[in-house]
Amino acid sequence: MIEELKNVWAEGNDEERKILELALQAIRQKRERKSAYLSGFLGLKGEFIDETKQSYRFELPLTVFMHNSGGAVHGGILATLIDSAMGSLINRSLPPEQYAVTTELKINYLRPGVGKRLRAEATFLHRGHTLVVMEGTVYDERNKWVAHGTGTFIVLSRK
């Protein structure tokens, strides 16, 4: 495998080398932040939008990893961005003995995700003790909606 990696780095194109760089970024982020490998591949770094911690945002550069064969961001990546923003918001708002996972996700794709950057934002719609309903939106560089979704999350206890 090491020889194959060296071969791709030495003889591959820029796109293939970028994928290897993203893999290393994913490993680094997993080790440093204990995040999912996918977060590292996407370059997800989030922040709360307001002081009340009711909204959360990811801003990320678009990479070749995210593109479909038409050159726009793959729909599954857009869904992942919305789910990740919503999941980050709920999980950062829970006490350490609890966590939340997605039980339902609905996405509307509105326009192709193109350009150099995207922004995903999430907010709470309803917050029950066990079920939480949220919404998330992905915006392009022109602040136009690319995708919008809602999700239901179940709050669970760590064992």
C-alpha positions, 0 to 999 in steps of 0.5 A: 500500500505504501508503494501505491501511495507513493506512486499516486503522489509521484505520478498522479494528477493534482486531483488525486494528490488532493484526495490524499491530502484530504485523507491525511487531514481527516486522520489528523482531525480525528486524532485531535478532535475525536471527530468523524473521519468524514468531518475531516474530509469535508474540512468541517469547523463550526461555531455558534452563530449567536450568544444564546447557542441556538444556531450553529454554522459550518463554513467550508471550502469546496474540494474535488472530494465533494463534486459529482460528475457534473462538477457540482457538490454531490447531493449526499454531501449537501445532506451530510452538511445539513445533518452535521450542522444540526447534529453539532448544534444539538450535541453541543447543547446537551449535558455530557451524559447525553447525546443525540442521533438523527432519526429522520432527515428530509432535504430539498435541493434548490440549486447546484452547489458550485463556487469555492465555499459553502456555508451550512447553518442549523437552528432548533424548531422544537426541543422536547425532552426526547425528540428534537426537530431542527432545520438546516440550510446550505448557502453558496458564496452569493448567500443563495440557498443551495439546499434546505432540510429538516431533521428529527433527533432522538436524545439518548443517555450514554452508558 
